[in-house]
Amino acid sequence: MTVATMTHTTWTYTCKICKVLRQLLAVAFVGLISLGESAGRARAAAELSRQGYHTEAKALMLDHPWRDEK
């Protein structure tokens, strides 16, 4: 096995690992953003409910704008 063959094989293998890691990190980042948005909505709804705006709190938690887009 020559150095060029070893380099090519190693490079191909590490590129595949990088692609998997990049995809994994992208999915984790989107999940983290989704979790933060959900937590923010829950906090806002709790505060609205505490202030007596129960209808608005319910609307905040149940009416998602992306559900209306079809």
C-alpha positions as CSV (number, residue, x, y, z in Angstrom):
1,M,0.0,0.0,0.0
2,T,1.5,3.3,-1.1
3,V,1.3,6.5,0.8
4,A,-0.9,8.0,-1.8
5,T,-3.4,5.1,-1.5
6,M,-3.3,5.4,2.3
7,T,-3.9,9.1,2.1
8,H,-6.8,8.8,-0.3
9,T,-8.4,6.0,1.8
10,T,-8.0,8.0,5.0
11,W,-9.3,11.2,3.4
12,T,-12.4,9.5,2.1
13,Y,-13.1,7.9,5.5
14,T,-12.7,11.1,7.4
15,C,-14.9,13.0,4.9
16,K,-17.7,10.5,5.5
17,I,-17.3,11.0,9.3
18,C,-17.4,14.8,8.8
19,K,-20.6,14.6,6.8
20,V,-22.3,12.5,9.5
21,L,-21.1,14.8,12.3
22,R,-22.3,17.9,10.3
23,Q,-25.7,16.4,9.8
24,L,-25.9,15.4,13.5
25,L,-24.9,18.8,14.7
26,A,-27.4,20.5,12.3
27,V,-30.3,18.3,13.6
28,A,-29.2,19.0,17.2
29,F,-29.1,22.7,16.6
30,V,-32.6,22.8,15.1
31,G,-33.8,20.7,18.0
32,L,-32.3,23.1,20.5
33,I,-33.9,26.1,18.8
34,S,-37.3,24.3,18.8
35,L,-36.9,23.5,22.5
36,G,-36.1,27.1,23.3
37,E,-39.1,28.4,21.3
38,S,-41.4,25.9,23.1
39,A,-40.0,26.9,26.5
40,G,-40.4,30.6,25.7
41,R,-44.0,30.1,24.6
42,A,-44.7,28.2,27.8
43,R,-43.2,31.0,30.0
44,A,-45.2,33.6,28.1
45,A,-48.4,31.7,28.4
46,A,-47.8,31.1,32.1
47,E,-47.2,34.9,32.6
48,L,-50.4,35.8,30.6
49,S,-52.4,33.3,32.6
50,R,-51.0,34.7,35.9
51,Q,-52.1,38.2,34.8
52,G,-55.6,36.9,34.0
53,Y,-55.3,36.7,30.3
54,H,-56.4,33.1,30.1
55,T,-57.9,33.3,26.6
56,E,-54.7,34.8,25.2
57,A,-52.5,32.2,27.0
58,K,-54.6,29.4,25.5
59,A,-54.4,30.9,22.1
60,L,-50.6,31.2,22.4
61,M,-50.2,27.6,23.3
62,L,-52.7,26.1,20.9
63,D,-52.7,28.4,17.8
64,H,-49.5,27.9,15.9
65,P,-49.1,30.0,12.8
66,W,-47.4,27.2,10.9
67,R,-50.4,24.8,11.4
68,D,-52.5,27.2,9.3
69,E,-50.1,27.1,6.3
70,K,-51.2,24.3,4.0
